[in-house]
Amino acid sequence: MHELSIAMSLLDAADEEAGRHAGARVTALHVRLGPFSGVLGEALRSAFELAREGSALEDAELLIEEMPIVVHCLACAADRSAVSMQDLRCAICGTAAERVVGGRELELVALELES
C-alpha cells in the first residue's frame, strides 16, 4: 500500500512547514489528486488516518480535491476535458487528444494553520 508512504510524506511536509511558524498547529492539509496519479482517494484517506495516529498532526484533516483529466485538443486549439480515463478524446468535439495536460496531480497545495 504505497498510499501509506504518501500519507506519511504529506504529514512530514506539513509538520516541517508548521515548524517554520512558531507555535502553529496544522488543522488541515489540502491535496490535489488526479486519476492518473496512481493513488486512490479513499485509500489515501484511510492511510492518512492511520499515519496521523500518535503524531503531532493527530487532529489534522485531509481535504482532497479530485482533479479531472484534461487533454489538449488540436481541433479546438484548447485544453478540454477528456471523455473518460479510457477514452482520451476531447469531450467537446471528439477529436483524439494530442497530449494529457491534467490528471496526474498528487500535490500538497495548502495547509491550514492555527496558532
Secondary structure, DSSP 8 states (H G I E B T S, - for coil): -HHHHHHHHHHHHHHHHHHTSTT-EEEEEEEEE-GGGS--HHHHHHHHHHHHTTSTTTT-EEEEEE---EEEETTTTEEEEBS-SS--BBTTT--B-SEEEES--EEEEEEEEE-
